């Protein structure tokens, strides 16, 4: 990954664990800061990657995630978590809606075809931490599902360019078994994108 520190900021959509995402990046040696989601895009610094945090209930469906649509125009890898994931799905032409079986607490996900670069080095089945009433119901064009659970078909998705990733669960929470690996992999993706 080279000696230079990755620069990856976290957009705060009002999620209860946004600081944990920032802390996880700090722990991995990333140059990171938390920004409110109404930060003008021209005030965003030169980044290697961006995380769209989770948010309050239903916020991923309302589209009221500040300037997140503008941030998705940035040419860096972007990871959407929970509400950020749902917003990303709708932004790119998919859909999200009320979950038939809302998930709160530990859940088991299964990777699809190895789960892609975000799940590199993690097992086919793993425990994650859920906190959602809504979920992605239609995967956007150009995206594939890379993890699912018994009650949620789109636990994780990625686009064909491997620079947009969405997670329904919370990798920043300790109860997510391989959350730190997922963050490490995202940092690696950001660094390799920078040098590409």
N, C-alpha and C positions, 0 to 999 in steps of 0.2 A: 504493500500500500504506500510505500515511500515514506519519507520523513515528515512531509508537510501535513499539518492537521487538516482534517476535513472540516468544512464549514457547512453546518446543517442547522437551520433554525426551526423552531416549533411554532406553528400558528395556533393560538389559543382560541378555541371555539366554545369555551366555557365548560370543558370537561372536568370531572372531579380529579383526574389523575394526570393532567397536563404537566405538572411539575415533575412527576415521575419519568415522563418521556425525556424531559430536559436533563434530569439527573442521570438517566441511563446513558445518554449521549456524552455527558460530562465524564462519567466513569470510563467511557471508551476513548477519552482523550480528544473528543470532538470540540471544536470552537462553536458554541451554540448559545442561543438566547431565545427567550419566549417573546413573541410579538402578538399584540391584539389583532383580531381578524379584520379590523378596520384600518390597519396600516396601509397607506397608499403604496401601490406596487412600485412606484418610482423611489420609495424610501427603503425598499428591500435591498440589502447589500448583495455583493457578488457571492453566490452560494454554490456549493457542490450538491446540495439536496435540500428537501423541505419535508416537514411532517405536518399534516393537517390533523389536529387533535380531535378527540371525541368532543361531545357537547351535551347540552341539556336535552331532555327527552323531546323527541319529534323534530329536533332542529335539522337533522339530516334530510328530512322530507320537505320542510318549508322552503328550503333554499335560502334561508336567512343566515348564511354563514359569512357575513361581511363581504370581503373581497376575494373569497376563495376561488371563485370562477376566474378572476384575473390571475391569481397565483398559478392556476393550472395552465396558463399560457407560457410559463417559464420553461426554458429548455434544460431542466435538471430533473433527476429522479425525484418523484414525489410519492410519499407513503400516506395514505389516508387511513385513519383508525376510527372504527365505530361510526360516528356521525360523519366524519371526514370521508370514510369509505362509501357510505350511502350517498353523500353529496357527489362524490366523484362518479359513481355509477350513473346518477341522473344527468350530470353534466355532459357525460360522453354518450348519452342516448339510451342508457339502460333505465331501470326503474327500481324504486324501493318502496316498501309499504309496511303495514303493520304485520308483525310476525305472528303466524298462527300459534306458535309456542314460544313466547318470550323466554329468554335465557338469562338467568342471574346466578352467578357462582361458577363452580367448576364444570367443565364439559370436556368431552373427548372429541377431538377432530381427527379426520383421516386425510392424509395428503393424496392428491390426485396426480398420478404420473410423477411422483417424486417431489411435487410441490414447487418446483422452479427455484430460482436463485435465492429467494428470500428464506427458503427453508433448507438450504444446503447444510448437510451435516446433522440434520435432525431426523428422528425416526418416523416411520409411516403413520403411527398413531401417537398422539400426545395430548396432555391435559392443558387446557387454556382457561382463562378467566373471562366470563361473559357478563355483560351488564347492558342489555338492550331490549326494547320493546319493538323495534323496527329492524328490518333487514333488507338486503338487496334481493329483489324478486326477479329482475331481468338483468342479466349480464350485458354490459354495453358491447356494441360491435367492436371487434378487434381485441376483446378481452376473453380470457378463459378462466374457468374456475380451477384453483390449485389446491383448495382444501375445503372440506365439507364436514358436517356433523349430522347426527340422526335427525335433528329438528331444524337445521339451517343448511340449505344447499350451497350458499355462497359464503363460506367462512373466510375465504381468501380468494383474491383474483389478481391477475396481472395482464398487462397489455402485450401485444406482440413485439413492441420495441423494447420491452423490459425496462421501461422508465416510469411506469405508473403501477402502483401496487395498492391494494386495499385489503384491510383486515377487519373482520367483524368483531373479533375478540380484542383483548387488551394485552399486548406483549409486555407492556411496562409494569404490569402488576406481578408481584413475586409468585403468585399462584400459577402463573403461566410457566409451564415446565421449562420451555426452551426460549423464553422471551429474550434473554440476553443474546442468544445465538442469532435470533431474528434481527435484533438491532445491529449486531456485528455484521451480519450479511448485508443489511441495508447500507451501512457505512462503507463496506467494501464495494457495493454496487455504485455508490456515489463517487468513490475515489477512482474506480475504473472508468466511469463515465467521463470524469474530468480529464483523464489522460488519453481518452480515445480520440 
